[in-house]
Amino acid sequence: MHKLEDHDKKLWKQSYDEGYFGLEDLPTWTHITEQQYQELRPSVGNALPTMAISTIKYDENGNPKRCKWRIVVLGNLDPYEWTNNDCYAPVLSMLEIRLLAALAIHHKRTLKNGDIKQAFVQATLPDNEKYVLRPPPGCPNTPANMYWLLKRTLYGLKRSPKHWFAKATEMMAKCGLKPTKNNPCLFTGKPDGKNIMYLGLYVDDLCYFSTSDECEKIFEKKLSEQTTVDFMGEATHFLGLKFNWTHHDD
């Protein structure tokens, strides 16, 4: 097994701390003792195990960009009985992304894209969905013999996608956007009250455009007031598609 250099160890530890404390600060969970867990156990069932999964993010040219940890629940051990409809959340299709691109070109605009951070922990768990979690093995930031009482949805829970989509739809409504009748992942509206905007949502990635620069800025401000989101400007890559925009003077 390859042994990490001290520099790499530091980078991975910083990355883990960033993910861990980002979740804790929301707060995604509160710490409880063994005794508190045993008192809750008759109503919540056994504590679900969690894992910390490491990955390396790459840029569009395939070069390593940053290291990242994601804490996930082993949702296959969820004690609740859920139907597919309880857990289902729609996503944008390639056909609809092409439709948005065609609409943008028709209006002589370009698509912009953004990324909502920690999407699956944005929604608060309903009162009737309670979970106690065991921290990942060897977690350096949770005291020994402590558990997490979950407050928000988390990656790995079966219902997290549906809870997140409901939360995302609520946030879009506050930005003046509503789902279209034909696809709940395609949104339209007038964030500035005057100019039309189109937006496509794929889990936590979004692509959008308006017929007005000012309308786009108002939308970005409204969404930023609700959550942490990276707006990356003109879309060059989105869900495996590469965009090359050519601008012509009228």
C-alpha positions in Angstrom: 0.0 0.0 0.0 1.3 3.4 -0.9 2.3 5.6 2.0 1.2 9.2 1.9 3.7 11.9 2.3 3.3 14.4 5.1 2.1 17.1 2.7 -0.6 14.8 1.3 -1.7 13.8 4.7 -2.2 17.4 5.6 -4.2 18.1 2.5 -6.5 15.2 3.0 -7.0 16.1 6.7 -7.8 19.7 5.8 -10.3 18.4 3.2 -12.0 16.1 5.8 -12.2 18.9 8.3 -13.7 21.2 5.7 -16.5 18.7 4.9 -17.1 17.6 8.5 -17.3 21.1 10.0 -19.3 22.4 7.0 -21.9 19.8 7.9 -21.7 20.3 11.6 -22.1 24.1 11.3 -25.4 23.9 9.5 -26.1 22.0 11.8 -26.7 18.6 10.0 -26.6 16.8 13.4 -26.1 17.3 17.1 -23.9 15.1 19.3 -25.6 12.8 21.8 -24.2 10.4 24.4 -24.6 6.6 24.5 -27.3 7.1 27.2 -29.3 9.5 25.1 -29.0 7.1 22.2 -30.4 4.2 24.2 -33.3 6.4 25.3 -34.1 7.2 21.7 -33.5 3.7 20.4 -37.1 2.3 20.9 -38.4 5.0 18.6 -35.6 5.5 16.1 -34.2 2.0 15.9 -30.5 1.1 15.7 -27.9 3.7 14.9 -27.1 3.7 11.2 -23.4 3.5 10.3 -21.7 6.2 8.2 -18.7 6.2 5.9 -16.3 8.9 4.8 -15.6 8.5 1.0 -12.6 10.2 -0.5 -12.3 11.4 -4.1 -10.2 13.6 -6.3 -11.8 16.3 -8.4 -10.5 16.9 -11.8 -10.8 19.9 -14.2 -12.1 19.7 -17.7 -8.6 18.7 -19.0 -8.3 15.7 -16.6 -5.9 17.4 -14.2 -6.3 16.9 -10.5 -7.9 20.0 -9.0 -8.7 19.2 -5.3 -9.3 16.4 -2.9 -12.6 15.9 -1.2 -14.3 13.8 1.4 -18.1 13.1 1.6 -19.7 11.7 4.7 -22.6 9.3 3.7 -25.1 7.2 5.5 -25.5 3.5 4.7 -29.1 4.0 3.7 -29.5 0.4 2.8 -30.0 -0.2 6.5 -32.7 2.4 6.8 -35.3 0.9 9.2 -38.2 2.7 7.5 -40.3 1.2 4.7 -40.4 3.5 1.8 -42.0 3.1 -1.6 -40.3 4.2 -4.8 -42.6 7.2 -5.0 -41.4 8.2 -1.5 -37.8 8.4 -2.7 -38.1 9.4 -6.3 -36.7 12.8 -7.5 -36.7 13.8 -11.2 -33.6 14.9 -13.1 -33.0 16.9 -16.3 -32.4 14.9 -19.4 -29.9 15.5 -22.2 -32.8 16.4 -24.5 -33.9 19.2 -22.2 -30.4 20.5 -21.9 -30.2 20.7 -25.7 -33.6 22.5 -25.6 -32.3 25.1 -23.2 -29.2 25.6 -25.4 -31.4 26.0 -28.5 -33.6 28.5 -26.7 -30.6 30.5 -25.6 -29.3 30.7 -29.1 -32.7 31.7 -30.4 -32.7 34.6 -28.0 -29.0 35.4 -28.9 -27.9 34.5 -25.4 -25.6 31.9 -23.8 -26.2 29.4 -21.1 -24.7 30.1 -17.7 -24.2 27.4 -15.0 -24.0 27.1 -11.3 -23.4 24.5 -8.6 -25.3 24.4 -5.3 -23.1 23.3 -2.4 -24.0 20.4 -0.1 -27.4 20.1 -1.8 -28.5 17.0 0.1 -28.2 18.6 3.5 -30.2 21.7 2.6 -33.6 20.1 3.6 -34.6 19.7 7.3 -35.8 16.2 8.2 -39.6 16.0 9.0 -40.5 15.3 12.6 -41.6 11.7 11.7 -38.2 10.8 10.2 -35.6 10.5 13.0 -32.2 8.9 12.7 -29.2 8.3 15.0 -25.9 7.8 13.2 -22.6 6.4 14.2 -19.7 8.6 13.0 -17.3 7.2 10.4 -14.7 4.8 11.9 -11.7 6.7 13.1 -13.4 10.1 12.8 -10.9 12.5 14.4 -13.5 15.2 15.2 -16.2 13.4 17.1 -15.5 12.5 20.7 -15.4 8.8 21.5 -18.7 7.0 22.4 -20.7 9.8 20.9 -23.5 9.6 18.2 -25.1 12.0 15.8 -28.8 12.8 16.0 -29.6 13.8 12.4 -31.3 17.2 11.9 -31.1 17.4 8.1 -31.1 15.0 5.2 -27.7 13.5 4.3 -26.1 11.7 1.4 -27.1 8.0 1.4 -30.5 8.3 3.0 -33.2 6.9 0.7 -35.4 10.0 1.0 -32.7 12.6 0.6 -33.2 13.1 -3.2 -36.9 13.7 -2.8 -36.4 16.1 0.2 -33.7 18.0 -1.7 -35.9 18.4 -4.8 -38.8 19.7 -2.8 -36.4 22.2 -1.1 -34.9 23.2 -4.5 -38.3 23.8 -6.0 -39.2 26.0 -2.9 -36.0 28.0 -3.4 -36.7 28.5 -7.1 -40.2 29.7 -6.3 -38.6 32.4 -4.0 -36.5 33.4 -7.1 -39.7 33.8 -9.2 -39.4 30.6 -11.1 -41.9 27.8 -11.4 -41.7 24.3 -12.9 -43.1 23.8 -16.4 -46.1 21.6 -16.9 -44.2 19.1 -18.9 -41.0 18.7 -16.8 -40.6 19.6 -13.1 -36.8 20.1 -13.7 -37.4 22.9 -16.2 -38.3 26.2 -14.6 -39.4 29.5 -16.1 -40.4 32.8 -14.6 -39.5 36.5 -14.3 -37.1 37.1 -11.4 -37.1 40.8 -12.1 -40.8 41.0 -12.9 -40.2 41.8 -16.5 -37.8 39.5 -18.4 -38.2 35.8 -18.9 -35.7 33.3 -17.5 -35.3 29.6 -18.3 -33.5 27.2 -15.9 -32.7 23.5 -15.9 -31.9 21.6 -12.7 -29.9 18.4 -12.4 -29.7 17.5 -8.7 -27.4 20.3 -7.6 -26.2 21.6 -11.0 -28.1 24.2 -12.8 -27.9 25.9 -16.2 -29.9 29.0 -17.0 -30.3 32.1 -19.1 -32.5 35.2 -19.3 -33.2 37.6 -22.1 -31.7 40.2 -19.8 -28.3 40.5 -18.0 -29.9 42.3 -15.1 -32.5 39.6 -14.7 -29.8 37.0 -14.4 -28.0 39.1 -11.8 -31.2 39.4 -9.7 -31.8 35.7 -9.9 -28.2 35.0 -8.8 -28.6 37.4 -5.8 -31.9 35.9 -4.8 -30.6 32.3 -4.9 -27.4 33.3 -3.0 -29.4 34.7 -0.2 -30.9 31.2 0.4 -28.0 28.9 0.0 -24.3 28.6 -0.9 -23.9 28.4 -4.7 -21.0 28.9 -7.1 -22.0 30.8 -10.2 -19.4 29.9 -12.9 -20.5 32.2 -15.7 -20.9 31.1 -19.3 -21.2 27.3 -19.4 -18.3 25.5 -21.1 -19.1 22.0 -19.7 -22.4 20.7 -18.3 -23.1 17.0 -17.5 -20.6 15.8 -20.1 -21.6 18.2 -22.8 -19.0 20.7 -24.0 -20.2 24.1 -25.2 -18.4 26.4 -27.6 -20.2 29.7 -27.9 -19.5 32.1 -30.8 -20.5 35.7 -30.4 -21.4 37.8 -33.5 -22.0 41.5 -33.6 -25.6 42.4 -34.8 
